[in-house]
Amino acid sequence: MIYHIEYFERLSSTNEYLKQLAESGAAEGTVIIAKEQTAGKGRLGRSWVSPPGGAWFSILLKPPISVEQAGCVSVLIAVSLARALHERWGVPVGVKWPNDLYIRARKLGGILIELSSCASRIDWLIAGIGINVNNDLPQDVPATSLARELGREIALAELFEVTLEALARDYERFLTEGFEFVRREWHRFSVLPKRVGVLTDAERREAEVLGLAASGKLIVRMGGSTRELTAEEVTLCLP
Ligand code: BT5
């Protein structure tokens, strides 16, 4: 994959900006990076705190897969980032399904997938990635940054180089080989305990984690029946 990278001093949200480009036909591999976001987005209408010093970026992908398999891309990106950060800086990054990066119970980063589809095929998919690097952290949530973990700042340019290279390699491997290698690696990085609470709009229910489906969905046993959860459906809370 060939990247076309654009940098901005400030955007409301790199996902929102890239969405406009995607709708006017931008190529796969277009990357938007902002030094600062004024209205960074999390999932389900939540907000993402994005002051200067962090890595806030979005990548446009056009995977030839169905909407049903979109969860694969979310897990692929989380696993790829966790491995890349661990290999380069030695930090013990874990993946909390589907899209969170954690270091010892503190959130290091998150991924927001947005897509457009035609029939059941994905037309374009935007992977929005936020990683706390040298930035100030939100006070009201247990968060951490690479600088906090390492006790020194790291160059953002190197962070982008390391992560974008890993993502391109793993994405291409996924397109040729399928999801199995990601699924194997997910087991190495997952920080989900056996029992989790699953929070839906209506209620919080206990569930037992059984594994990861070939579609990237999380297989759980809940109230006697087995279900596959999609990222949009639930927020997991560790017990
Ligand atoms: C996510 O949502 O974790 C996805 C975050 C994706 C952000 C990137 S930045 C580039 C691109 N452009 C965007 O506009 N977004 C993407 P979610 O799982 O919903 O988590 C959101 C929750 O994380 C918030 O409700 C806070 O509790 C917490 N949070 C907000 N900012 C944070 C930060 N900087 N570090 C750690 N936790 C944070």
py3Dmol code that shows the C-alpha trace and the ligand (Angstrom):
import py3Dmol

protein = """\
ATOM      1  CA  MET A   1       0.000   0.000   0.000  1.00  0.00           C
ATOM      2  CA  ILE A   2       1.287   3.429  -0.905  1.00  0.00           C
ATOM      3  CA  TYR A   3       0.521   6.192   1.583  1.00  0.00           C
ATOM      4  CA  HIS A   4      -0.361   9.758   0.642  1.00  0.00           C
ATOM      5  CA  ILE A   5       0.074  11.703   3.865  1.00  0.00           C
ATOM      6  CA  GLU A   6      -1.330  15.155   4.659  1.00  0.00           C
ATOM      7  CA  TYR A   7      -0.505  17.046   7.878  1.00  0.00           C
ATOM      8  CA  PHE A   8      -2.673  19.691   9.506  1.00  0.00           C
ATOM      9  CA  GLU A   9      -2.042  21.957  12.474  1.00  0.00           C
ATOM     10  CA  ARG A  10      -5.617  21.653  13.648  1.00  0.00           C
ATOM     11  CA  LEU A  11      -8.755  19.834  12.504  1.00  0.00           C
ATOM     12  CA  SER A  12     -12.066  19.172  14.181  1.00  0.00           C
ATOM     13  CA  SER A  13     -11.552  15.442  13.575  1.00  0.00           C
ATOM     14  CA  THR A  14      -9.235  13.617  11.161  1.00  0.00           C
ATOM     15  CA  ASN A  15     -12.007  11.051  10.561  1.00  0.00           C
ATOM     16  CA  GLU A  16     -14.498  13.754   9.600  1.00  0.00           C
ATOM     17  CA  TYR A  17     -12.025  15.390   7.237  1.00  0.00           C
ATOM     18  CA  LEU A  18     -11.017  12.098   5.603  1.00  0.00           C
ATOM     19  CA  LYS A  19     -14.663  11.136   5.213  1.00  0.00           C
ATOM     20  CA  GLN A  20     -15.161  14.128   2.908  1.00  0.00           C
ATOM     21  CA  LEU A  21     -12.120  13.076   0.861  1.00  0.00           C
ATOM     22  CA  ALA A  22     -13.368   9.473   0.719  1.00  0.00           C
ATOM     23  CA  GLU A  23     -16.721  10.627  -0.573  1.00  0.00           C
ATOM     24  CA  SER A  24     -15.022  12.519  -3.369  1.00  0.00           C
ATOM     25  CA  GLY A  25     -13.008   9.467  -4.426  1.00  0.00           C
ATOM     26  CA  ALA A  26      -9.681   9.713  -2.522  1.00  0.00           C
ATOM     27  CA  ALA A  27      -7.349   6.736  -2.972  1.00  0.00           C
ATOM     28  CA  GLU A  28      -6.696   3.923  -0.543  1.00  0.00           C
ATOM     29  CA  GLY A  29      -3.719   4.824   1.622  1.00  0.00           C
ATOM     30  CA  THR A  30      -4.681   8.484   2.091  1.00  0.00           C
ATOM     31  CA  VAL A  31      -3.592   9.443   5.619  1.00  0.00           C
ATOM     32  CA  ILE A  32      -4.667  12.563   7.499  1.00  0.00           C
ATOM     33  CA  ILE A  33      -2.642  13.620  10.529  1.00  0.00           C
ATOM     34  CA  ALA A  34      -3.571  16.518  12.797  1.00  0.00           C
ATOM     35  CA  LYS A  35      -1.366  18.058  15.462  1.00  0.00           C
ATOM     36  CA  GLU A  36      -4.492  18.819  17.436  1.00  0.00           C
ATOM     37  CA  GLN A  37      -8.212  17.950  17.144  1.00  0.00           C
ATOM     38  CA  THR A  38     -10.875  20.274  18.450  1.00  0.00           C
ATOM     39  CA  ALA A  39     -13.698  17.715  18.276  1.00  0.00           C
ATOM     40  CA  GLY A  40     -11.987  14.307  18.313  1.00  0.00           C
ATOM     41  CA  LYS A  41     -14.486  11.464  18.298  1.00  0.00           C
ATOM     42  CA  GLY A  42     -14.644   8.154  20.115  1.00  0.00           C
ATOM     43  CA  ARG A  43     -17.256   5.488  19.470  1.00  0.00           C
ATOM     44  CA  LEU A  44     -20.986   5.850  20.133  1.00  0.00           C
ATOM     45  CA  GLY A  45     -20.876   9.646  20.188  1.00  0.00           C
ATOM     46  CA  ARG A  46     -18.181   9.797  22.861  1.00  0.00           C
ATOM     47  CA  SER A  47     -15.424  12.367  22.569  1.00  0.00           C
ATOM     48  CA  TRP A  48     -11.675  11.861  22.279  1.00  0.00           C
ATOM     49  CA  VAL A  49      -9.364  14.337  24.010  1.00  0.00           C
ATOM     50  CA  SER A  50      -6.701  15.308  21.419  1.00  0.00           C
ATOM     51  CA  PRO A  51      -4.318  18.097  22.502  1.00  0.00           C
ATOM     52  CA  PRO A  52      -0.952  18.730  20.734  1.00  0.00           C
ATOM     53  CA  GLY A  53       1.714  16.082  21.349  1.00  0.00           C
ATOM     54  CA  GLY A  54      -0.418  13.026  20.592  1.00  0.00           C
ATOM     55  CA  ALA A  55      -0.740  10.922  17.447  1.00  0.00           C
ATOM     56  CA  TRP A  56      -4.150  11.645  15.947  1.00  0.00           C
ATOM     57  CA  PHE A  57      -4.529  10.184  12.479  1.00  0.00           C
ATOM     58  CA  SER A  58      -6.889   8.489  10.059  1.00  0.00           C
ATOM     59  CA  ILE A  59      -6.191   6.062   7.228  1.00  0.00           C
ATOM     60  CA  LEU A  60      -8.432   5.387   4.239  1.00  0.00           C
ATOM     61  CA  LEU A  61      -8.720   1.707   3.326  1.00  0.00           C
ATOM     62  CA  LYS A  62     -10.729  -0.072   0.662  1.00  0.00           C
ATOM     63  CA  PRO A  63     -10.607  -3.725   1.697  1.00  0.00           C
ATOM     64  CA  PRO A  64     -12.454  -6.089  -0.661  1.00  0.00           C
ATOM     65  CA  ILE A  65     -14.457  -7.642   2.178  1.00  0.00           C
ATOM     66  CA  SER A  66     -18.053  -7.620   3.373  1.00  0.00           C
ATOM     67  CA  VAL A  67     -19.438  -5.348   6.075  1.00  0.00           C
ATOM     68  CA  GLU A  68     -19.820  -8.472   8.239  1.00  0.00           C
ATOM     69  CA  GLN A  69     -16.017  -8.762   8.335  1.00  0.00           C
ATOM     70  CA  ALA A  70     -15.289  -5.129   9.197  1.00  0.00           C
ATOM     71  CA  GLY A  71     -14.457  -6.149  12.765  1.00  0.00           C
ATOM     72  CA  CYS A  72     -11.400  -7.951  11.392  1.00  0.00           C
ATOM     73  CA  VAL A  73      -9.885  -4.624  10.406  1.00  0.00           C
ATOM     74  CA  SER A  74     -10.482  -3.154  13.843  1.00  0.00           C
ATOM     75  CA  VAL A  75      -8.747  -6.070  15.568  1.00  0.00           C
ATOM     76  CA  LEU A  76      -6.010  -6.162  12.917  1.00  0.00           C
ATOM     77  CA  ILE A  77      -5.135  -2.524  13.581  1.00  0.00           C
ATOM     78  CA  ALA A  78      -5.185  -2.896  17.355  1.00  0.00           C
ATOM     79  CA  VAL A  79      -2.937  -5.966  17.256  1.00  0.00           C
ATOM     80  CA  SER A  80      -0.584  -4.420  14.704  1.00  0.00           C
ATOM     81  CA  LEU A  81      -0.185  -1.247  16.792  1.00  0.00           C
ATOM     82  CA  ALA A  82       0.316  -3.179  20.032  1.00  0.00           C
ATOM     83  CA  ARG A  83       3.046  -5.305  18.487  1.00  0.00           C
ATOM     84  CA  ALA A  84       4.778  -2.358  16.783  1.00  0.00           C
ATOM     85  CA  LEU A  85       4.842  -0.247  19.959  1.00  0.00           C
ATOM     86  CA  HIS A  86       6.022  -3.201  22.017  1.00  0.00           C
ATOM     87  CA  GLU A  87       8.814  -4.105  19.590  1.00  0.00           C
ATOM     88  CA  ARG A  88      10.077  -0.556  19.116  1.00  0.00           C
ATOM     89  CA  TRP A  89       9.736   0.890  22.648  1.00  0.00           C
ATOM     90  CA  GLY A  90       9.399  -2.212  24.823  1.00  0.00           C
ATOM     91  CA  VAL A  91       6.122  -1.068  26.366  1.00  0.00           C
ATOM     92  CA  PRO A  92       3.687  -3.798  27.486  1.00  0.00           C
ATOM     93  CA  VAL A  93       0.718  -2.772  25.339  1.00  0.00           C
ATOM     94  CA  GLY A  94      -2.398  -4.906  25.557  1.00  0.00           C
ATOM     95  CA  VAL A  95      -5.484  -4.976  23.362  1.00  0.00           C
ATOM     96  CA  LYS A  96      -8.902  -4.730  24.924  1.00  0.00           C
ATOM     97  CA  TRP A  97     -11.355  -5.981  22.322  1.00  0.00           C
ATOM     98  CA  PRO A  98     -12.302  -4.487  19.999  1.00  0.00           C
ATOM     99  CA  ASN A  99     -10.393  -1.259  19.749  1.00  0.00           C
ATOM    100  CA  ASP A 100      -8.566  -0.154  22.856  1.00  0.00           C
ATOM    101  CA  LEU A 101      -4.867  -0.131  23.599  1.00  0.00           C
ATOM    102  CA  TYR A 102      -4.024  -0.440  27.272  1.00  0.00           C
ATOM    103  CA  ILE A 103      -0.931  -0.408  29.434  1.00  0.00           C
ATOM    104  CA  ARG A 104      -1.565  -1.782  32.928  1.00  0.00           C
ATOM    105  CA  ALA A 105      -5.247  -0.827  33.137  1.00  0.00           C
ATOM    106  CA  ARG A 106      -4.670   2.634  31.674  1.00  0.00           C
ATOM    107  CA  LYS A 107      -5.864   3.576  28.217  1.00  0.00           C
ATOM    108  CA  LEU A 108      -3.041   4.402  25.812  1.00  0.00           C
ATOM    109  CA  GLY A 109      -5.105   4.691  22.655  1.00  0.00           C
ATOM    110  CA  GLY A 110      -8.218   3.837  20.722  1.00  0.00           C
ATOM    111  CA  ILE A 111      -9.431   3.112  17.220  1.00  0.00           C
ATOM    112  CA  LEU A 112     -12.590   4.392  15.577  1.00  0.00           C
ATOM    113  CA  ILE A 113     -13.731   2.588  12.423  1.00  0.00           C
ATOM    114  CA  GLU A 114     -16.227   4.281  10.143  1.00  0.00           C
ATOM    115  CA  LEU A 115     -17.296   2.864   6.811  1.00  0.00           C
ATOM    116  CA  SER A 116     -19.510   3.223   3.808  1.00  0.00           C
ATOM    117  CA  SER A 117     -20.912   0.189   2.037  1.00  0.00           C
ATOM    118  CA  CYS A 118     -22.724  -0.666  -1.136  1.00  0.00           C
ATOM    119  CA  ALA A 119     -24.955  -3.742  -0.892  1.00  0.00           C
ATOM    120  CA  SER A 120     -22.958  -5.727   1.680  1.00  0.00           C
ATOM    121  CA  ARG A 121     -19.497  -4.814   0.297  1.00  0.00           C
ATOM    122  CA  ILE A 122     -17.311  -2.189   1.906  1.00  0.00           C
ATOM    123  CA  ASP A 123     -16.900   0.830  -0.327  1.00  0.00           C
ATOM    124  CA  TRP A 124     -14.397   2.600   1.914  1.00  0.00           C
ATOM    125  CA  LEU A 125     -13.328   2.246   5.524  1.00  0.00           C
ATOM    126  CA  ILE A 126     -11.666   4.878   7.670  1.00  0.00           C
ATOM    127  CA  ALA A 127      -9.510   3.754  10.565  1.00  0.00           C
ATOM    128  CA  GLY A 128      -9.138   6.643  12.999  1.00  0.00           C
ATOM    129  CA  ILE A 129      -6.307   6.092  15.450  1.00  0.00           C
ATOM    130  CA  GLY A 130      -5.531   8.031  18.602  1.00  0.00           C
ATOM    131  CA  ILE A 131      -2.395   7.270  20.628  1.00  0.00           C
ATOM    132  CA  ASN A 132      -1.307   9.308  23.635  1.00  0.00           C
ATOM    133  CA  VAL A 133       2.371  10.069  23.047  1.00  0.00           C
ATOM    134  CA  ASN A 134       3.758  13.315  24.555  1.00  0.00           C
ATOM    135  CA  ASN A 135       0.403  15.020  25.166  1.00  0.00           C
ATOM    136  CA  ASP A 136      -1.352  16.027  28.364  1.00  0.00           C
ATOM    137  CA  LEU A 137      -3.812  13.352  29.462  1.00  0.00           C
ATOM    138  CA  PRO A 138      -7.484  13.680  30.364  1.00  0.00           C
ATOM    139  CA  GLN A 139      -7.866  13.827  34.140  1.00  0.00           C
ATOM    140  CA  ASP A 140     -11.210  12.086  34.467  1.00  0.00           C
ATOM    141  CA  VAL A 141     -10.230   8.714  32.954  1.00  0.00           C
ATOM    142  CA  PRO A 142      -7.413   6.269  33.705  1.00  0.00           C
ATOM    143  CA  ALA A 143      -5.155   7.118  30.761  1.00  0.00           C
ATOM    144  CA  THR A 144      -1.464   6.857  30.004  1.00  0.00           C
ATOM    145  CA  SER A 145       0.937   7.985  27.282  1.00  0.00           C
ATOM    146  CA  LEU A 146       4.147   6.612  25.823  1.00  0.00           C
ATOM    147  CA  ALA A 147       6.078   9.529  27.388  1.00  0.00           C
ATOM    148  CA  ARG A 148       4.613   8.732  30.801  1.00  0.00           C
ATOM    149  CA  GLU A 149       5.540   5.062  30.483  1.00  0.00           C
ATOM    150  CA  LEU A 150       9.050   5.701  29.168  1.00  0.00           C
ATOM    151  CA  GLY A 151       9.871   8.725  31.296  1.00  0.00           C
ATOM    152  CA  ARG A 152      10.898  10.686  28.187  1.00  0.00           C
ATOM    153  CA  GLU A 153       9.303  12.152  25.097  1.00  0.00           C
ATOM    154  CA  ILE A 154       9.563  10.370  21.786  1.00  0.00           C
ATOM    155  CA  ALA A 155       9.630  11.881  18.296  1.00  0.00           C
ATOM    156  CA  LEU A 156       6.166  11.864  16.736  1.00  0.00           C
ATOM    157  CA  ALA A 157       7.730  11.414  13.285  1.00  0.00           C
ATOM    158  CA  GLU A 158       9.219   8.126  14.409  1.00  0.00           C
ATOM    159  CA  LEU A 159       5.927   7.032  15.947  1.00  0.00           C
ATOM    160  CA  PHE A 160       4.169   7.611  12.622  1.00  0.00           C
ATOM    161  CA  GLU A 161       6.893   5.829  10.687  1.00  0.00           C
ATOM    162  CA  VAL A 162       6.845   2.756  12.939  1.00  0.00           C
ATOM    163  CA  THR A 163       3.055   2.450  13.150  1.00  0.00           C
ATOM    164  CA  LEU A 164       2.250   3.188   9.497  1.00  0.00           C
ATOM    165  CA  GLU A 165       4.844   0.678   8.339  1.00  0.00           C
ATOM    166  CA  ALA A 166       3.485  -2.049  10.624  1.00  0.00           C
ATOM    167  CA  LEU A 167      -0.101  -1.314   9.587  1.00  0.00           C
ATOM    168  CA  ALA A 168       0.706  -1.501   5.856  1.00  0.00           C
ATOM    169  CA  ARG A 169       2.532  -4.811   6.317  1.00  0.00           C
ATOM    170  CA  ASP A 170      -0.220  -6.417   8.366  1.00  0.00           C
ATOM    171  CA  TYR A 171      -3.029  -5.058   6.173  1.00  0.00           C
ATOM    172  CA  GLU A 172      -1.387  -6.512   3.046  1.00  0.00           C
ATOM    173  CA  ARG A 173      -0.833  -9.811   4.804  1.00  0.00           C
ATOM    174  CA  PHE A 174      -4.508  -9.854   5.836  1.00  0.00           C
ATOM    175  CA  LEU A 175      -5.580  -9.291   2.213  1.00  0.00           C
ATOM    176  CA  THR A 176      -3.494 -12.192   0.938  1.00  0.00           C
ATOM    177  CA  GLU A 177      -3.678 -14.631   3.864  1.00  0.00           C
ATOM    178  CA  GLY A 178      -6.886 -13.796   5.681  1.00  0.00           C
ATOM    179  CA  PHE A 179      -7.547 -13.167   9.376  1.00  0.00           C
ATOM    180  CA  GLU A 180      -6.022 -16.262  10.997  1.00  0.00           C
ATOM    181  CA  PHE A 181      -2.574 -14.777  11.759  1.00  0.00           C
ATOM    182  CA  VAL A 182      -4.252 -11.791  13.446  1.00  0.00           C
ATOM    183  CA  ARG A 183      -6.463 -14.081  15.484  1.00  0.00           C
ATOM    184  CA  ARG A 184      -3.425 -16.014  16.706  1.00  0.00           C
ATOM    185  CA  GLU A 185      -1.635 -12.811  17.675  1.00  0.00           C
ATOM    186  CA  TRP A 186      -4.732 -11.397  19.335  1.00  0.00           C
ATOM    187  CA  HIS A 187      -4.466 -14.157  21.942  1.00  0.00           C
ATOM    188  CA  ARG A 188      -0.961 -12.935  22.742  1.00  0.00           C
ATOM    189  CA  PHE A 189      -1.995  -9.307  23.260  1.00  0.00           C
ATOM    190  CA  SER A 190      -5.552  -9.564  24.587  1.00  0.00           C
ATOM    191  CA  VAL A 191      -6.063  -8.275  28.119  1.00  0.00           C
ATOM    192  CA  LEU A 192      -9.667  -9.470  28.405  1.00  0.00           C
ATOM    193  CA  PRO A 193     -10.288 -11.643  31.420  1.00  0.00           C
ATOM    194  CA  LYS A 194     -12.400 -14.791  31.135  1.00  0.00           C
ATOM    195  CA  ARG A 195     -15.396 -13.078  32.656  1.00  0.00           C
ATOM    196  CA  VAL A 196     -16.462  -9.623  31.528  1.00  0.00           C
ATOM    197  CA  GLY A 197     -19.431  -7.342  31.914  1.00  0.00           C
ATOM    198  CA  VAL A 198     -21.110  -6.435  28.635  1.00  0.00           C
ATOM    199  CA  LEU A 199     -22.741  -3.044  28.608  1.00  0.00           C
ATOM    200  CA  THR A 200     -25.519  -2.461  26.087  1.00  0.00           C
ATOM    201  CA  ASP A 201     -27.860   0.541  26.018  1.00  0.00           C
ATOM    202  CA  ALA A 202     -30.352  -1.263  28.119  1.00  0.00           C
ATOM    203  CA  GLU A 203     -28.356  -3.196  30.687  1.00  0.00           C
ATOM    204  CA  ARG A 204     -25.104  -4.657  31.956  1.00  0.00           C
ATOM    205  CA  ARG A 205     -24.800  -8.430  31.748  1.00  0.00           C
ATOM    206  CA  GLU A 206     -22.136 -10.890  32.782  1.00  0.00           C
ATOM    207  CA  ALA A 207     -20.523 -12.875  29.979  1.00  0.00           C
ATOM    208  CA  GLU A 208     -17.839 -15.516  29.566  1.00  0.00           C
ATOM    209  CA  VAL A 209     -15.333 -14.839  26.778  1.00  0.00           C
ATOM    210  CA  LEU A 210     -14.978 -17.884  24.515  1.00  0.00           C
ATOM    211  CA  GLY A 211     -12.762 -16.440  21.768  1.00  0.00           C
ATOM    212  CA  LEU A 212     -12.531 -14.399  18.601  1.00  0.00           C
ATOM    213  CA  ALA A 213     -14.596 -15.335  15.523  1.00  0.00           C
ATOM    214  CA  ALA A 214     -13.168 -15.329  11.999  1.00  0.00           C
ATOM    215  CA  SER A 215     -15.189 -12.147  11.420  1.00  0.00           C
ATOM    216  CA  GLY A 216     -13.425 -10.297  14.254  1.00  0.00           C
ATOM    217  CA  LYS A 217     -16.509 -10.541  16.477  1.00  0.00           C
ATOM    218  CA  LEU A 218     -16.123 -11.594  20.093  1.00  0.00           C
ATOM    219  CA  ILE A 219     -17.688 -14.944  20.958  1.00  0.00           C
ATOM    220  CA  VAL A 220     -19.239 -14.958  24.430  1.00  0.00           C
ATOM    221  CA  ARG A 221     -21.562 -17.117  26.481  1.00  0.00           C
ATOM    222  CA  MET A 222     -24.275 -14.976  27.977  1.00  0.00           C
ATOM    223  CA  GLY A 223     -27.191 -16.277  29.999  1.00  0.00           C
ATOM    224  CA  GLY A 224     -26.815 -19.833  28.674  1.00  0.00           C
ATOM    225  CA  SER A 225     -26.550 -18.982  24.984  1.00  0.00           C
ATOM    226  CA  THR A 226     -23.571 -18.256  22.750  1.00  0.00           C
ATOM    227  CA  ARG A 227     -23.468 -14.912  20.972  1.00  0.00           C
ATOM    228  CA  GLU A 228     -21.106 -13.013  18.716  1.00  0.00           C
ATOM    229  CA  LEU A 229     -20.705  -9.369  19.683  1.00  0.00           C
ATOM    230  CA  THR A 230     -19.906  -6.595  17.227  1.00  0.00           C
ATOM    231  CA  ALA A 231     -17.898  -3.567  18.240  1.00  0.00           C
ATOM    232  CA  GLU A 232     -20.799  -1.172  17.829  1.00  0.00           C
ATOM    233  CA  GLU A 233     -23.070  -3.236  19.999  1.00  0.00           C
ATOM    234  CA  VAL A 234     -21.271  -3.245  23.292  1.00  0.00           C
ATOM    235  CA  THR A 235     -18.753  -1.717  25.570  1.00  0.00           C
ATOM    236  CA  LEU A 236     -16.961  -4.188  27.729  1.00  0.00           C
ATOM    237  CA  CYS A 237     -16.289  -3.372  31.298  1.00  0.00           C
ATOM    238  CA  LEU A 238     -13.725  -5.443  33.076  1.00  0.00           C
ATOM    239  CA  PRO A 239     -15.138  -6.891  36.295  1.00  0.00           C
TER     240      PRO A 239
END
"""
ligand_1 = """\
38
BT5
C -12.031 5.172 21.146
O -13.353 5.405 21.454
O -11.227 4.710 21.889
C -11.647 5.621 19.737
C -10.794 6.851 19.754
C -10.361 7.229 18.351
C -9.672 8.556 18.329
C -9.076 8.837 16.964
S -8.009 10.215 16.967
C -7.953 10.248 15.244
C -9.353 9.920 14.762
N -10.164 11.116 14.625
C -11.196 11.129 15.497
O -12.041 12.063 15.614
N -11.169 10.006 16.248
C -10.084 9.123 15.852
P -14.074 4.876 22.764
O -13.791 3.421 22.944
O -15.474 5.324 22.597
O -13.380 5.653 23.927
C -13.711 6.995 24.232
C -13.473 7.192 25.725
O -12.082 7.172 26.008
C -13.973 8.544 26.229
O -15.324 8.483 26.592
C -13.059 8.788 27.432
O -13.533 8.074 28.562
C -11.757 8.127 27.012
N -10.805 9.082 26.445
C -11.048 10.225 25.749
N -9.905 10.785 25.341
C -8.903 9.989 25.784
C -7.477 10.030 25.680
N -6.824 10.983 25.014
N -6.781 9.021 26.266
C -7.400 8.026 26.939
N -8.736 7.932 27.074
C -9.466 8.905 26.497
"""
view = py3Dmol.view(width=600, height=400)
view.addModel(protein, "pdb")
view.setStyle({"model": 0}, {"cartoon": {"style": "trace"}})
view.addModel(ligand_1, "xyz")
view.setStyle({"model": 1}, {"stick": {}})
view.zoomTo()
view.show()
